[in-house]
Amino acid sequence: MLEDARSDSGQSTPKRLIMAQIPVATAQSADTAEGSGYRPALVTLAVLYFMMGLITCLNDTLVPFFKNSFQLTYTQSALVQFYFFVTYGIMSIPAGVLVSKFGFKQSMVAGFAVAAVGTFLFFPASLMHQYYLFLAALFILAIGIVILQVAANPYITLLGPPETASSRFNLIQALGSLGTTVAPLLGAWYILSETSSGAQSSEAVRLPYLCITALVMVIAFVISQLKLPVPVAQAQDAGAVQSGIFGFRNLRFGLVALFCYVGAEVSIGSFLTNYIADTAAIDERDAVTYVALYWGSMLVGRFIGAGVLKIVRAPLVLSICAVAAVVLIAVSVASSGMLAAWTMVTVGLCNSIMFATIFSLSVAGLEEHATRASGWLSTAIVGGAVISFLQGLLIDHFNWQVAFMLPLVCYVFILFFGLNGYKTK
């Protein structure tokens, strides 16, 4: 955020640019936010995260829907996730500039506005029934989501006392998981239910995405009318953070670990409907229910993890979850039927604490470099595009067993990070 820091004498110090995703809150920022009544702002953020989770995980329904509607290969259907998550690699830094210039509230309004444009474009894309138009709409929609995340993440940490920042962040993430749980169920009822006729049409996405457009526009308008507190972020000297950031070992390995985590999480969710339909021999509309359980288990795991992490070291919890994920994937691909389905679904429970834990371990000890590091860590979310696309290639050219070795390898690297890679020396 660009702001004038003024001394007691009224003199203005030079402006400092804070390129931050999750800046460190100071006592001043906590007092400022709390004095302005930060709880209504947290409710606003809860709604924001719910919508982000809902919109993002509807992609898991779009993958099998477009595969059937446009007669696509798995690689081609994986472009849904590719065009959505590649936006993080392209837009995270520009979105940080936007937030720095216009502030948290206006950036959130802008993010919802851009997302509304993307969801509305599903309407003409469905009328013309062109896959590339849907991909363009998803790309624009994703730009809005990136802006929302870049604005919301630091805002959560700066609202209220610094000592409870992690608790607030975990709670808001859990509410986001509620959106990811609801999305596959909505997709099954209103989108995938239309694929049984075999008609080459994309009409089924028309009404749901028009409704989402209207809802997003209403939320943007309400936020624009709210008087949200304006926290004061800890200023960082721009010159001090321009050098040496990649000299931190835990950050270097953390970038790769976060890339692997998001890639594994997204790729499993993207192909879980088709995987369970094939291995358990059930209809895709029934199989998508298990995708809801996959994301729902993350909701449960985050509440459990919030308590466990208070008494158990974070690297140990991360390592245990990574081992469990590797074992579950191995058992799933070596079996069939409902055992294969349930073991893959349970990987979601292992995922629950990984993002926050990898992130915190990656920035540990970076001090004044932490804010710039968090921006780079956000670009690592592009792993959701790369890994899911590569897994689609593996499914087309080999089989499910070979394809799921890719996320398994990702969890192996996360295990390394939890055992050794997080260490600063």
Secondary structure, DSSP 8 states (H G I E B T S, - for coil): -----B-TT--B--------SS----HHHHHHHHHT--HHHHHHHHHHHHHHHHHHHTHHHHHHHHHHHTT--HHHHTHHHHHHHHHHHHHHHHHHHHHHHHHHHHHHHHHHHHHHHHHHTHHHHHHHT-HHHHHHHHHHHHHHHHHHHHHHHHHHHHSS-GGGHHHHHHHHHHHHHHHHHHHHHHHHHHTGGGGGG--S--GGGHHHHHHHHHHHHHHHHHHHHS-----------TTTTSSSGGG-HHHHHHHHHHHHHHHHHHHHHHHHHHHHHHHTT--HHHHHHHHHHHHHHHHHHHHHHHHHTTTS-HHHHHHHHHHHHHHHHHHHHT--HHHHHHHHHHHHHHHTTHHHHHHHHHHTT-GGGHHHHHHHHHHGGGHHHHHHHHHHHHHHHS-HHHHTHHHHHHHHHHHHIIIIIT---
